[in-house]
């Protein structure tokens, strides 16, 4: 009696040569999408890479302040860890920059000759502008340079630009001490008037805090822009150089505008724009505190503008950054 032939292969029998292996049947979840979402919500889970509501985002960011502070201090410490002079470079860099600008623009070109104390003018401008410039460039790299961290951990992405500016603030504090010392010592030169420590110097921390808030807003904006358009990072050095010359960092801009061959109404408008833009306002505040010159008298208007620029840039920058939250680490 013959056995009927079939195409089926007996269990345990080897497959015929040339036959393709059949994939296992797909796994079909037993719960629907709605049931899975309800189960995740029940256990406090939420989907990744989804922008949370603004209020929830702020609360989550506030809870991560310890993480932000530790990340900032570790970044500041690791920056110069492998150098022989270590953290001393946080002070030496602005000193060397200021020395170069004093030599070239103050001594050789004498572009600050309209100032009673050109050394203090340039030193304050270079030290404080470096804080702003480093915040902009650091904020631009805070997202684009940390892709692996963004894809590994779940946390509010605003922690990164905030910690970047906070790390720069920690390195600015010893630099400010050196800046104040140089300002005082410049008064001992024969051609300059003596500079005295007054009660106005107590306002210096307030001016620095306003700059910190303003710089954090700038870092938020730049982090979002560079994360969306990476090519912008290559243009930043040129933009910051223009801002430096237009903000009176190393020479008084208003005096140079008056030398231009343009109509008087145009001079007035241009001078107002250059004098009241944020960077110039913060430089004015620090110079009015430390230098005590008639070119920089104490001004309530400037303090009001400093507070307004800080709040405006921080709020706008935070919202702009929050709106791109779900894209960071994915693009």
Secondary structure by P-SEA (a helix, b strand, c coil): cbbbbcccccccccccccbbbbccccccccccaaaaaaaaaaaccccccccccaaaaaaaaaaaaaaaaaaaaaaaaacccccccccaaaaaaaaaaaaaaaaacccccccccccccaaaaaaaaaaaaaaaaaaaaaaaacccccaaaaaccccccaaaaaaaaaaaaaaaaaaaaaaaaaaaaaaaccccccccccccccaaaaaaaaaaaaaaaaaaaaaaaaaaccccccaaaaaaaaaaaaccccccaaaaaaaccccaaaaaaaaaaaaccaaaaaaaaaaaaccccccccccaaaaaaaaaaaaaaaaaaaaaaaaaccccccc
